[in-house]
Amino acid sequence: MIIEHNGGRGFEVSVNTVYVGRKPILNYVLACMTLFKSGANEVLIKARGRAISRAVDVVEVMRNRFMPDIKVEDIKIGTEEMVSEDTNTPTNISTIEIKITK
Amino acid sequence: MIIEHNGGRGFEVSVNTVYVGRKPILNYVLACMTLFKSGANEVLIKARGRAISRAVDVVEVMRNRFMPDIKVEDIKIGTEEMVSEDTNTPTNISTIEIKITK
């Protein structure tokens, strides 16, 4: 699990990002909650490919069980090109970004 | 096996809705394109659980390969409660609704 802190560089708004992968959902829920508890007002949840469903689960579990006050501010979907190391061929993979605020 | 639908908007009958399940992505892409070609200006793509990733794929493949003009108008995520026939226990499942327009 990668928690990326975009530390305060001048006037740039700090965005806290949680990348969702293959770990249990609650790991990511905890990561998001930790960011909120440590003062973040906004958390960005990102995922690619099959982890997209899990990213939605993270938001829904957090909203339904732990932090009913959070709001889904914005959801973006997109495509990224990845290059496989084995075959060296580019593959398109879908992405999602869910911005939640408290 | 999940059979009973309990609340939520999942089974709402709508002419321009495509439910994404376990079939190949191109099946759903074709379904959406058929709706657009037959006069719809708006298509709603819905999915639950693991099919959520596939629903995003459907939109991205359609946008990148077949209909570059479509726009993602709105994305909503939510939770539905489903009752398993075997255990009779309610389970929460995440949902997504992606509204696309041309």
Backbone of each chain as ProteinMPNN parsed JSONL, in Angstrom:
{"seq_chain_A": "MIIEHNGGRGFEVSVNTVYVGRKPILNYVLACMTLFKSGANEVLIKARGRAISRAVDVVEVMRNRFMPDIKVEDIKIGTEEMVSEDTNTPTNISTIEIKITK", "coords_chain_A": {"N_chain_A": [[0.848, -1.201, 0.0], [0.579, 2.129, -0.914], [0.872, 5.249, 0.426], [0.593, 8.372, -0.585], [1.946, 11.389, 0.197], [1.404, 14.602, -0.639], [3.331, 16.805, 0.048], [3.391, 20.081, 1.563], [4.064, 22.335, -0.805], [4.645, 25.449, -1.17], [1.91, 27.266, -2.381], [0.487, 25.198, -3.333], [-2.243, 22.979, -3.271], [-2.56, 20.505, -0.882], [-2.818, 17.153, -1.634], [-4.015, 14.114, -0.616], [-3.325, 10.858, -1.35], [-4.536, 7.57, -1.821], [-3.569, 4.541, -3.031], [-5.299, 1.896, -4.347], [-4.927, -1.549, -4.252], [-4.337, -4.997, -4.24], [-4.711, -5.766, -1.635], [-6.558, -6.517, 1.461], [-9.749, -4.907, 1.772], [-10.187, -3.418, 4.108], [-7.649, -2.571, 4.857], [-7.155, -0.409, 3.17], [-9.263, 1.22, 3.816], [-8.562, 1.87, 6.415], [-6.197, 3.264, 5.87], [-7.204, 5.538, 4.555], [-8.808, 6.63, 6.587], [-6.888, 7.209, 8.464], [-5.521, 9.264, 7.181], [-7.537, 11.224, 7.145], [-7.905, 11.565, 9.898], [-5.48, 12.633, 10.536], [-5.648, 15.185, 9.728], [-6.251, 15.755, 7.055], [-8.536, 17.116, 4.68], [-9.446, 16.129, 2.434], [-9.371, 13.252, 0.469], [-7.847, 11.292, -2.026], [-8.705, 8.526, -3.851], [-7.235, 6.059, -5.695], [-7.261, 3.696, -8.382], [-6.538, 0.9, -10.548], [-7.525, -1.165, -13.324], [-8.681, -4.343, -12.286], [-8.789, -3.639, -9.65], [-10.433, -1.523, -9.449], [-13.111, -2.054, -8.712], [-12.667, -2.686, -6.079], [-11.795, -0.255, -5.077], [-14.14, 1.203, -5.099], [-15.542, -0.296, -3.238], [-14.012, 0.319, -0.963], [-14.635, 3.021, -0.503], [-17.4, 2.805, -0.076], [-17.607, 1.057, 2.146], [-16.285, 2.578, 4.036], [-17.97, 4.794, 4.176], [-20.412, 3.644, 4.958], [-19.866, 2.242, 7.309], [-17.899, 3.434, 8.958], [-17.326, 6.242, 8.654], [-19.776, 8.093, 8.325], [-20.132, 10.686, 7.505], [-18.566, 11.449, 5.356], [-18.185, 12.666, 2.0], [-18.679, 11.891, -1.436], [-16.917, 13.576, -3.621], [-16.065, 13.806, -6.248], [-15.809, 11.774, -9.164], [-13.644, 10.272, -11.38], [-12.999, 8.642, -14.454], [-10.653, 6.866, -16.513], [-8.071, 6.039, -18.935], [-5.043, 4.264, -18.962], [-1.866, 3.65, -20.462], [-0.075, 0.734, -20.319], [3.068, -0.949, -20.309], [3.844, -4.192, -20.864], [6.298, -6.162, -19.238], [7.115, -8.643, -20.056], [6.203, -9.138, -22.725], [6.578, -6.751, -23.939], [4.634, -5.237, -25.134], [2.287, -2.591, -25.513], [-0.485, -2.091, -23.336], [-3.833, -1.189, -22.761], [-5.265, 0.091, -19.801], [-7.948, 0.507, -17.565], [-8.733, 3.242, -15.389], [-9.556, 4.661, -12.156], [-10.493, 7.484, -10.232], [-11.374, 8.565, -7.144], [-12.611, 11.158, -5.361], [-12.851, 11.989, -2.059], [-14.379, 13.82, 0.594], [-14.478, 15.25, 3.896]], "CA_chain_A": [[0.0, 0.0, 0.0], [1.335, 3.371, -0.996], [0.159, 6.475, 0.771], [1.429, 9.444, -1.099], [1.652, 12.706, 0.76], [1.888, 15.676, -1.485], [3.694, 17.766, 1.092], [3.137, 21.479, 1.23], [5.017, 23.107, -1.585], [4.076, 26.774, -1.436], [0.463, 27.42, -2.35], [-0.143, 24.014, -3.909], [-3.142, 22.314, -2.344], [-2.079, 19.175, -0.542], [-3.766, 16.093, -1.935], [-3.617, 12.843, -0.04], [-3.768, 9.815, -2.263], [-4.409, 6.174, -1.442], [-3.655, 3.658, -4.193], [-5.92, 0.627, -3.987], [-4.407, -2.702, -4.995], [-4.918, -6.321, -3.978], [-4.833, -6.081, -0.206], [-7.944, -6.468, 1.948], [-10.395, -3.596, 1.705], [-10.04, -2.668, 5.359], [-6.334, -1.912, 4.867], [-7.27, 0.889, 2.486], [-10.18, 2.026, 4.627], [-7.751, 2.372, 7.524], [-5.279, 4.277, 5.33], [-7.983, 6.76, 4.31], [-9.23, 7.186, 7.868], [-5.683, 7.772, 9.082], [-5.281, 10.553, 6.533], [-8.539, 12.173, 7.637], [-7.643, 11.854, 11.31], [-4.258, 13.435, 10.654], [-5.896, 16.56, 9.325], [-6.651, 15.95, 5.653], [-9.955, 17.332, 4.435], [-9.748, 15.55, 1.128], [-8.539, 12.095, 0.148], [-8.045, 10.806, -3.383], [-8.527, 7.082, -3.912], [-6.96, 5.703, -7.083], [-7.103, 2.274, -8.67], [-6.466, 0.515, -11.956], [-7.919, -2.529, -13.674], [-9.649, -5.035, -11.424], [-8.855, -2.997, -8.334], [-11.439, -0.461, -9.501], [-14.241, -2.487, -7.883], [-12.226, -2.609, -4.686], [-11.751, 1.159, -4.692], [-15.524, 1.573, -4.794], [-15.825, -0.954, -1.952], [-13.335, 1.072, 0.102], [-15.435, 4.217, -0.227], [-18.71, 2.424, 0.454], [-17.426, 0.515, 3.498], [-15.947, 3.704, 4.906], [-19.163, 5.629, 4.332], [-21.489, 2.946, 5.648], [-19.524, 1.68, 8.608], [-16.976, 4.154, 9.83], [-17.382, 7.702, 8.578], [-20.976, 8.403, 7.531], [-20.155, 12.091, 7.089], [-17.774, 11.747, 4.16], [-18.934, 12.843, 0.757], [-17.97, 11.638, -2.685], [-16.88, 14.885, -4.253], [-15.866, 13.695, -7.692], [-15.307, 10.486, -9.65], [-13.151, 10.342, -12.754], [-12.462, 7.402, -15.008], [-9.735, 7.128, -17.617], [-7.305, 4.918, -19.463], [-3.588, 4.419, -18.977], [-1.189, 2.646, -21.263], [0.998, 0.077, -19.584], [3.872, -1.815, -21.155], [4.189, -5.457, -20.21], [7.73, -6.44, -19.278], [7.342, -9.902, -20.757], [5.984, -9.096, -24.168], [6.935, -5.421, -24.408], [3.536, -4.634, -25.893], [1.472, -1.7, -24.693], [-1.853, -2.51, -23.056], [-4.635, -0.163, -22.101], [-5.896, -0.324, -18.548], [-8.857, 1.542, -17.062], [-8.389, 3.798, -14.082], [-10.598, 5.442, -11.483], [-10.069, 8.383, -9.157], [-12.536, 8.97, -6.347], [-12.228, 12.175, -4.392], [-13.801, 12.067, -0.939], [-14.123, 14.904, 1.546], [-15.278, 15.134, 5.13]], "C_chain_A": [[0.88, 1.246, 0.0], [0.427, 4.519, -0.552], [1.062, 7.632, 0.372], [1.016, 10.765, -0.464], [2.249, 13.757, -0.154], [2.194, 16.862, -0.582], [3.649, 19.208, 0.637], [4.267, 22.157, 0.469], [4.362, 24.429, -1.944], [2.566, 26.757, -1.349], [-0.266, 26.219, -2.932], [-1.022, 23.326, -2.869], [-2.657, 20.88, -2.119], [-3.157, 18.132, -0.818], [-3.227, 14.784, -1.393], [-4.193, 11.713, -0.857], [-3.533, 8.427, -1.696], [-4.587, 5.334, -2.707], [-4.198, 2.308, -3.76], [-5.396, -0.483, -4.89], [-5.108, -3.972, -4.566], [-5.059, -6.678, -2.509], [-6.289, -6.029, 0.244], [-8.467, -5.033, 2.009], [-10.117, -2.764, 2.952], [-8.67, -2.006, 5.498], [-6.436, -0.5, 4.279], [-8.222, 1.824, 3.228], [-9.398, 2.674, 5.771], [-6.797, 3.475, 7.051], [-6.0, 5.609, 5.117], [-8.355, 7.428, 5.629], [-8.05, 7.836, 8.587], [-5.374, 9.149, 8.499], [-6.265, 11.61, 7.031], [-8.239, 12.577, 9.081], [-6.412, 12.74, 11.483], [-4.424, 14.811, 10.017], [-6.296, 16.787, 7.88], [-8.156, 16.196, 5.561], [-10.424, 16.617, 3.185], [-8.813, 14.367, 0.907], [-8.897, 11.605, -1.255], [-7.741, 9.311, -3.392], [-8.36, 6.697, -5.381], [-6.82, 4.205, -7.244], [-7.079, 2.049, -10.167], [-6.993, -0.899, -12.134], [-8.927, -3.118, -12.702], [-9.775, -4.417, -10.046], [-9.892, -1.884, -8.294], [-12.647, -0.815, -8.625], [-13.903, -2.344, -6.406], [-12.176, -1.167, -4.191], [-13.153, 1.656, -4.33], [-15.935, 0.957, -3.46], [-15.228, -0.162, -0.787], [-14.186, 2.282, 0.5], [-16.754, 3.836, 0.446], [-18.614, 1.863, 1.875], [-17.135, 1.648, 4.48], [-17.184, 4.535, 5.212], [-20.234, 4.942, 5.167], [-21.145, 2.521, 7.07], [-18.771, 2.625, 9.53], [-17.121, 5.676, 9.819], [-18.576, 8.136, 7.733], [-20.997, 9.833, 6.977], [-19.395, 12.374, 5.796], [-18.664, 11.845, 2.924], [-18.053, 12.5, -0.433], [-18.052, 12.919, -3.504], [-16.827, 14.772, -5.778], [-15.377, 12.282, -8.027], [-14.879, 10.658, -11.099], [-12.708, 8.966, -13.201], [-11.571, 7.748, -16.194], [-9.035, 5.865, -18.055], [-5.824, 5.236, -19.385], [-2.989, 3.327, -19.847], [-0.059, 2.055, -20.433], [1.764, -0.816, -20.545], [4.263, -3.052, -20.353], [5.686, -5.727, -20.329], [8.037, -7.682, -20.095], [7.293, -9.715, -22.275], [6.378, -7.759, -24.786], [5.847, -4.767, -25.273], [2.715, -3.729, -24.975], [0.052, -2.227, -24.533], [-2.585, -1.349, -22.4], [-5.266, -0.717, -20.842], [-6.753, 0.837, -18.039], [-8.428, 2.001, -15.68], [-9.596, 4.504, -13.465], [-9.938, 6.312, -10.413], [-11.317, 8.84, -8.427], [-12.069, 9.961, -5.296], [-13.278, 12.235, -3.292], [-13.381, 13.182, 0.022], [-14.948, 14.659, 2.804], [-15.765, 16.506, 5.556]], "O_chain_A": [[1.796, 1.385, 0.81], [-0.655, 4.718, -1.104], [2.143, 7.83, 0.927], [-0.132, 11.194, -0.583], [3.455, 13.782, -0.4], [1.404, 17.8, -0.473], [3.847, 19.508, -0.54], [5.297, 22.507, 1.044], [3.61, 24.513, -2.915], [2.0, 26.289, -0.361], [-1.494, 26.216, -3.018], [-0.603, 23.115, -1.731], [-2.382, 20.148, -3.07], [-4.269, 18.22, -0.298], [-2.096, 14.4, -1.691], [-5.407, 11.62, -1.037], [-2.465, 8.138, -1.157], [-5.622, 5.405, -3.369], [-3.615, 1.65, -2.899], [-5.416, -0.375, -6.116], [-6.337, -4.025, -4.53], [-5.485, -7.784, -2.178], [-7.155, -5.558, -0.494], [-7.721, -4.086, 2.263], [-9.848, -1.566, 2.868], [-8.542, -0.989, 6.18], [-5.884, 0.46, 4.816], [-8.026, 3.038, 3.268], [-9.552, 3.861, 6.055], [-6.61, 4.483, 7.732], [-5.476, 6.671, 5.455], [-8.233, 8.645, 5.773], [-8.194, 8.874, 9.232], [-5.014, 10.077, 9.222], [-5.88, 12.746, 7.307], [-8.305, 13.752, 9.444], [-6.309, 13.499, 12.448], [-3.441, 15.518, 9.796], [-6.649, 17.908, 7.512], [-8.946, 15.57, 6.267], [-11.619, 16.51, 2.911], [-7.607, 14.47, 1.131], [-10.067, 11.514, -1.624], [-6.658, 8.885, -2.993], [-9.229, 6.973, -6.207], [-6.319, 3.52, -6.351], [-7.532, 2.884, -10.95], [-6.92, -1.724, -11.223], [-9.907, -2.468, -12.34], [-10.764, -4.646, -9.349], [-10.198, -1.359, -7.224], [-13.145, 0.031, -7.883], [-14.736, -1.938, -5.595], [-12.478, -0.89, -3.03], [-13.329, 2.425, -3.385], [-16.596, 1.605, -2.648], [-15.869, 0.004, 0.251], [-14.423, 2.531, 1.682], [-17.171, 4.468, 1.418], [-19.46, 2.167, 2.716], [-17.659, 1.68, 5.593], [-17.418, 4.929, 6.354], [-20.89, 5.581, 5.99], [-22.02, 2.447, 7.932], [-18.982, 2.617, 10.743], [-17.044, 6.317, 10.867], [-18.418, 8.504, 6.569], [-21.787, 10.148, 6.087], [-19.569, 13.438, 5.203], [-19.716, 11.216, 2.819], [-16.853, 12.775, -0.444], [-19.111, 13.291, -4.009], [-17.462, 15.544, -6.496], [-14.625, 11.678, -7.262], [-15.649, 11.128, -11.937], [-12.116, 8.212, -12.429], [-11.724, 8.805, -16.806], [-9.36, 4.765, -17.608], [-5.401, 6.348, -19.703], [-3.531, 2.227, -19.955], [0.797, 2.772, -19.916], [1.19, -1.374, -21.48], [4.917, -2.966, -19.314], [6.273, -5.543, -21.396], [9.079, -7.771, -20.745], [8.218, -10.086, -22.998], [6.497, -7.642, -26.006], [6.126, -3.852, -26.047], [2.477, -4.056, -23.812], [-0.538, -2.746, -25.48], [-2.018, -0.621, -21.585], [-5.743, -1.852, -20.818], [-6.338, 1.995, -18.077], [-7.84, 1.244, -14.908], [-10.531, 4.892, -14.166], [-8.957, 5.918, -9.781], [-12.213, 9.434, -9.027], [-11.236, 9.64, -4.448], [-14.451, 12.499, -3.556], [-12.195, 13.442, 0.227], [-15.964, 13.964, 2.783], [-16.454, 16.63, 6.568]]}, "seq_chain_B": "MIIEHNGGRGFEVSVNTVYVGRKPILNYVLACMTLFKSGANEVLIKARGRAISRAVDVVEVMRNRFMPDIKVEDIKIGTEEMVSEDTNTPTNISTIEIKITK", "coords_chain_B": {"N_chain_B": [[-25.227, -18.446, -3.846], [-26.57, -15.531, -5.214], [-29.771, -14.287, -5.173], [-31.999, -12.757, -4.462], [-33.155, -9.49, -4.688], [-32.832, -6.659, -2.773], [-34.191, -3.786, -2.106], [-32.818, -0.54, -3.126], [-31.767, 0.651, -6.427], [-31.288, -1.078, -8.393], [-32.769, -2.866, -10.124], [-34.442, -1.317, -11.494], [-36.46, -0.56, -14.216], [-35.347, 0.609, -17.212], [-35.255, 2.061, -20.352], [-32.896, 2.847, -21.601], [-30.752, 1.567, -20.346], [-27.838, -0.295, -19.642], [-26.895, -3.25, -18.258], [-24.018, -4.351, -16.811], [-22.362, -7.382, -16.732], [-20.889, -10.566, -16.554], [-20.127, -11.098, -19.123], [-18.127, -10.825, -22.207], [-16.403, -7.702, -22.653], [-16.858, -6.355, -25.078], [-19.425, -7.137, -25.824], [-21.091, -5.559, -24.244], [-20.277, -3.057, -25.014], [-21.184, -3.054, -27.618], [-23.928, -3.225, -27.118], [-24.415, -0.725, -25.93], [-23.691, 0.98, -28.047], [-25.583, 0.278, -29.912], [-27.89, 1.245, -28.708], [-27.358, 4.001, -28.797], [-27.216, 4.36, -31.587], [-29.806, 3.805, -32.245], [-31.145, 6.041, -31.551], [-31.019, 6.985, -28.909], [-29.932, 9.512, -26.668], [-28.663, 9.346, -24.389], [-27.115, 7.045, -22.275], [-27.266, 4.696, -19.679], [-25.013, 3.016, -17.726], [-24.834, 0.251, -15.738], [-23.523, -1.516, -12.918], [-22.564, -4.108, -10.608], [-20.638, -5.093, -7.742], [-17.838, -7.103, -8.616], [-18.12, -6.604, -11.281], [-17.962, -3.94, -11.624], [-15.446, -2.899, -12.38], [-15.396, -3.808, -14.964], [-17.487, -2.371, -16.09], [-16.397, 0.178, -16.181], [-14.361, -0.366, -17.984], [-15.925, -0.847, -20.263], [-16.947, 1.695, -20.876], [-14.552, 3.076, -21.346], [-13.345, 1.64, -23.474], [-15.272, 2.043, -25.421], [-15.149, 4.816, -25.712], [-12.479, 5.228, -26.464], [-12.089, 3.639, -28.731], [-14.376, 3.414, -30.397], [-16.464, 5.405, -30.245], [-15.491, 8.344, -30.032], [-16.694, 10.72, -29.372], [-18.439, 10.554, -27.227], [-19.495, 11.512, -23.927], [-18.697, 11.334, -20.468], [-21.14, 11.827, -18.34], [-22.018, 11.666, -15.726], [-21.119, 10.015, -12.704], [-22.082, 7.665, -10.378], [-21.735, 6.128, -7.202], [-22.68, 3.437, -5.021], [-24.368, 1.437, -2.507], [-25.857, -1.746, -2.314], [-28.135, -3.952, -0.698], [-28.022, -7.375, -0.618], [-29.643, -10.575, -0.476], [-28.503, -13.687, 0.305], [-29.409, -16.852, -0.967], [-28.63, -19.279, 0.06], [-27.528, -18.914, 2.682], [-29.164, -17.082, 3.775], [-28.425, -14.644, 4.743], [-28.004, -11.127, 4.828], [-26.022, -9.301, 2.51], [-23.779, -6.699, 1.762], [-23.304, -5.0, -1.287], [-21.295, -3.269, -3.584], [-22.171, -0.691, -5.927], [-22.237, 0.767, -9.235], [-23.061, 3.524, -11.332], [-22.887, 4.74, -14.48], [-23.344, 7.492, -16.411], [-23.562, 8.126, -19.764], [-23.31, 10.364, -22.525], [-23.993, 11.439, -25.918]], "CA_chain_B": [[-25.782, -17.764, -5.028], [-27.378, -14.387, -4.842], [-30.942, -14.215, -6.048], [-33.029, -11.79, -4.12], [-32.732, -8.106, -4.674], [-33.492, -6.06, -1.623], [-34.044, -2.33, -2.07], [-31.903, 0.041, -4.105], [-32.34, 0.981, -7.711], [-30.659, -1.963, -9.358], [-33.613, -3.522, -11.114], [-35.309, -0.313, -12.1], [-36.52, -0.784, -15.658], [-35.126, 1.813, -17.974], [-35.0, 1.671, -21.737], [-31.528, 3.094, -22.033], [-29.79, 1.073, -19.358], [-27.105, -1.523, -19.944], [-26.359, -3.877, -17.054], [-22.773, -5.042, -17.117], [-22.145, -8.586, -15.927], [-19.658, -11.321, -16.76], [-19.837, -11.356, -20.545], [-17.008, -10.027, -22.721], [-16.621, -6.261, -22.673], [-17.391, -5.884, -26.363], [-20.874, -7.344, -25.852], [-21.74, -4.398, -23.63], [-19.962, -1.92, -25.883], [-22.12, -3.159, -28.737], [-25.264, -2.891, -26.605], [-24.473, 0.734, -25.764], [-23.645, 1.613, -29.361], [-26.876, 0.022, -30.537], [-28.835, 2.201, -28.115], [-27.067, 5.321, -29.362], [-27.577, 4.365, -33.01], [-31.256, 3.753, -32.385], [-31.74, 7.331, -31.214], [-30.823, 7.44, -27.526], [-28.887, 10.52, -26.462], [-28.106, 9.106, -23.058], [-27.142, 5.631, -21.898], [-26.851, 4.469, -18.298], [-24.336, 1.731, -17.581], [-24.882, -0.12, -14.319], [-22.844, -2.758, -12.557], [-22.427, -4.392, -9.173], [-19.536, -5.973, -7.336], [-16.639, -7.163, -9.453], [-18.409, -6.115, -12.636], [-17.74, -2.493, -11.653], [-14.256, -2.654, -13.197], [-15.776, -4.073, -16.35], [-18.327, -1.251, -16.547], [-15.457, 1.252, -16.529], [-13.731, -0.807, -19.238], [-16.886, -0.667, -21.362], [-16.96, 3.113, -21.226], [-13.242, 3.48, -21.873], [-13.159, 1.028, -24.794], [-16.181, 2.731, -26.339], [-14.651, 6.175, -25.929], [-11.18, 5.237, -27.135], [-12.028, 2.912, -29.99], [-15.527, 3.433, -31.291], [-17.235, 6.642, -30.235], [-14.687, 9.321, -29.283], [-17.472, 11.911, -29.025], [-19.281, 10.401, -26.033], [-19.002, 12.144, -22.7], [-19.154, 10.784, -19.195], [-21.931, 12.919, -17.776], [-22.142, 11.535, -14.274], [-20.804, 8.694, -12.141], [-22.545, 7.513, -9.001], [-21.472, 4.832, -6.575], [-23.597, 3.196, -3.921], [-24.368, 0.104, -1.903], [-27.137, -2.443, -2.265], [-28.137, -5.113, 0.174], [-28.543, -8.561, -1.288], [-29.819, -11.692, 0.44], [-28.078, -14.967, -0.249], [-30.41, -17.901, -0.803], [-28.057, -20.364, 0.847], [-27.328, -18.629, 4.101], [-30.215, -16.159, 4.175], [-27.859, -13.465, 5.396], [-27.848, -9.997, 3.912], [-24.654, -8.901, 2.187], [-23.702, -5.441, 1.032], [-22.537, -5.051, -2.529], [-21.125, -1.934, -4.157], [-22.75, -0.501, -7.257], [-21.83, 1.968, -9.972], [-23.907, 3.953, -12.439], [-22.158, 5.698, -15.312], [-24.219, 8.047, -17.435], [-22.813, 8.677, -20.895], [-24.117, 11.063, -23.525], [-23.243, 11.72, -27.152]], "C_chain_B": [[-26.726, -16.656, -4.577], [-28.594, -14.298, -5.754], [-31.855, -13.045, -5.732], [-32.466, -10.387, -4.061], [-33.537, -7.369, -3.628], [-33.252, -4.557, -1.597], [-33.095, -1.819, -3.132], [-32.58, 0.244, -5.445], [-31.91, 0.018, -8.803], [-31.57, -2.5, -10.447], [-34.632, -2.573, -11.721], [-35.285, -0.499, -13.627], [-36.353, 0.551, -16.379], [-34.688, 1.402, -19.371], [-33.519, 1.79, -22.088], [-30.478, 2.646, -21.024], [-29.142, -0.23, -19.817], [-26.519, -2.043, -18.629], [-25.128, -4.688, -17.415], [-22.582, -6.211, -16.153], [-20.846, -9.261, -16.302], [-19.31, -11.606, -18.218], [-18.649, -10.523, -21.013], [-17.386, -8.553, -22.872], [-17.294, -5.791, -23.961], [-18.894, -6.133, -26.513], [-21.606, -6.107, -25.339], [-21.475, -3.13, -24.431], [-20.96, -1.89, -27.038], [-23.534, -2.778, -28.301], [-25.436, -1.381, -26.469], [-24.531, 1.428, -27.122], [-24.962, 1.435, -30.096], [-27.923, 0.996, -30.005], [-28.623, 3.599, -28.693], [-27.524, 5.405, -30.813], [-29.083, 4.379, -33.207], [-31.921, 5.005, -31.81], [-31.551, 7.825, -29.788], [-29.718, 8.497, -27.47], [-28.113, 10.261, -25.179], [-28.194, 7.612, -22.758], [-26.577, 5.499, -20.479], [-26.242, 3.067, -18.208], [-24.278, 1.397, -16.1], [-24.15, -1.423, -14.083], [-22.76, -2.875, -11.049], [-21.188, -5.234, -8.935], [-18.353, -5.922, -8.284], [-16.864, -6.653, -10.863], [-18.191, -4.605, -12.756], [-16.532, -2.147, -12.525], [-14.591, -2.806, -14.678], [-16.63, -2.943, -16.928], [-17.45, -0.067, -16.96], [-14.746, 0.905, -17.838], [-14.643, -0.551, -20.433], [-16.875, 0.782, -21.835], [-15.655, 3.527, -21.895], [-12.978, 2.895, -23.26], [-14.037, 1.746, -25.824], [-15.631, 4.101, -26.702], [-13.355, 6.171, -26.747], [-11.207, 4.616, -28.529], [-13.165, 3.221, -30.944], [-16.271, 4.761, -31.361], [-16.501, 7.717, -29.423], [-15.484, 10.542, -28.806], [-18.281, 11.766, -27.732], [-18.625, 11.057, -24.816], [-19.539, 11.42, -21.476], [-19.829, 11.923, -18.439], [-21.933, 12.879, -16.244], [-21.746, 10.115, -13.851], [-21.28, 8.663, -10.696], [-22.127, 6.156, -8.469], [-22.41, 4.674, -5.394], [-23.466, 1.79, -3.4], [-25.768, -0.473, -1.972], [-27.019, -3.624, -1.319], [-28.748, -6.281, -0.58], [-28.645, -9.692, -0.286], [-29.436, -12.981, -0.271], [-29.135, -16.032, 0.038], [-29.908, -18.997, 0.145], [-28.072, -20.057, 2.34], [-28.395, -17.702, 4.66], [-29.694, -14.933, 4.931], [-27.702, -12.33, 4.377], [-26.376, -9.639, 3.728], [-24.712, -7.564, 1.453], [-22.851, -5.612, -0.213], [-22.479, -3.638, -3.119], [-21.714, -1.876, -5.563], [-22.147, 0.73, -7.919], [-22.845, 2.243, -11.074], [-23.132, 5.01, -13.214], [-23.09, 6.185, -16.405], [-23.365, 8.633, -18.553], [-23.768, 9.302, -21.906], [-23.29, 11.258, -24.782], [-23.584, 13.119, -27.644]], "O_chain_B": [[-27.556, -16.833, -3.685], [-28.454, -14.241, -6.976], [-32.414, -12.42, -6.633], [-31.424, -10.142, -3.453], [-34.765, -7.445, -3.599], [-32.214, -4.105, -1.113], [-32.616, -2.596, -3.958], [-33.786, 0.044, -5.593], [-32.137, 0.262, -9.988], [-31.154, -2.577, -11.604], [-35.575, -3.002, -12.386], [-34.219, -0.583, -14.238], [-37.123, 1.49, -16.175], [-33.857, 0.51, -19.542], [-32.964, 0.939, -22.784], [-29.436, 3.285, -20.877], [-29.81, -1.139, -20.31], [-25.741, -1.352, -17.972], [-25.196, -5.606, -18.233], [-22.632, -6.051, -14.933], [-19.804, -8.608, -16.366], [-18.319, -12.276, -18.508], [-18.208, -9.619, -20.304], [-18.53, -8.212, -23.176], [-18.184, -4.94, -23.936], [-19.566, -5.414, -27.252], [-22.601, -5.668, -25.915], [-22.326, -2.245, -24.521], [-21.503, -0.841, -27.386], [-24.251, -2.091, -29.029], [-26.469, -0.826, -26.845], [-25.322, 2.349, -27.324], [-25.406, 2.329, -30.815], [-28.745, 1.509, -30.764], [-29.581, 4.293, -29.035], [-28.139, 6.388, -31.225], [-29.584, 4.897, -34.205], [-33.135, 5.021, -31.604], [-31.888, 8.969, -29.484], [-28.698, 8.378, -28.149], [-27.07, 10.861, -24.918], [-29.237, 6.993, -22.967], [-25.562, 6.102, -20.133], [-26.872, 2.072, -18.567], [-23.741, 2.165, -15.302], [-24.152, -2.318, -14.928], [-22.869, -1.891, -10.317], [-20.746, -5.985, -9.805], [-17.918, -4.849, -8.702], [-15.913, -6.307, -11.563], [-18.231, -4.054, -13.856], [-16.589, -1.208, -13.32], [-14.131, -2.037, -15.523], [-16.512, -2.603, -18.105], [-17.721, 0.603, -17.957], [-14.55, 1.767, -18.695], [-14.191, -0.097, -21.484], [-16.804, 1.061, -23.032], [-15.661, 4.245, -22.895], [-12.442, 3.584, -24.128], [-13.607, 2.02, -26.945], [-15.647, 4.496, -27.868], [-13.165, 7.018, -27.62], [-10.441, 5.016, -29.406], [-12.963, 3.288, -32.157], [-16.667, 5.188, -32.446], [-16.845, 7.97, -28.268], [-15.023, 11.302, -27.954], [-18.76, 12.766, -27.198], [-17.402, 11.143, -24.698], [-20.679, 10.957, -21.453], [-19.175, 12.852, -17.965], [-21.861, 13.908, -15.572], [-22.012, 9.146, -14.561], [-20.925, 9.526, -9.894], [-22.159, 5.158, -9.187], [-22.882, 5.661, -4.831], [-22.571, 1.043, -3.796], [-26.751, 0.225, -1.719], [-25.951, -4.214, -1.161], [-29.853, -6.184, -1.114], [-27.845, -9.777, 0.646], [-29.985, -13.314, -1.321], [-29.682, -16.104, 1.139], [-30.675, -19.56, 0.926], [-28.566, -20.843, 3.148], [-28.519, -17.552, 5.875], [-30.435, -14.276, 5.662], [-27.321, -12.551, 3.227], [-25.591, -9.672, 4.675], [-25.594, -7.337, 0.625], [-21.816, -6.278, -0.194], [-23.477, -2.917, -3.149], [-21.748, -2.873, -6.286], [-21.617, 1.617, -7.25], [-23.41, 1.324, -11.668], [-22.767, 6.05, -12.666], [-23.569, 5.401, -17.224], [-22.546, 9.522, -18.321], [-24.885, 8.825, -22.11], [-22.06, 11.249, -24.74], [-23.063, 13.557, -28.669]]}, "name": "protein", "num_of_chains": 2, "seq": "MIIEHNGGRGFEVSVNTVYVGRKPILNYVLACMTLFKSGANEVLIKARGRAISRAVDVVEVMRNRFMPDIKVEDIKIGTEEMVSEDTNTPTNISTIEIKITKMIIEHNGGRGFEVSVNTVYVGRKPILNYVLACMTLFKSGANEVLIKARGRAISRAVDVVEVMRNRFMPDIKVEDIKIGTEEMVSEDTNTPTNISTIEIKITK"}
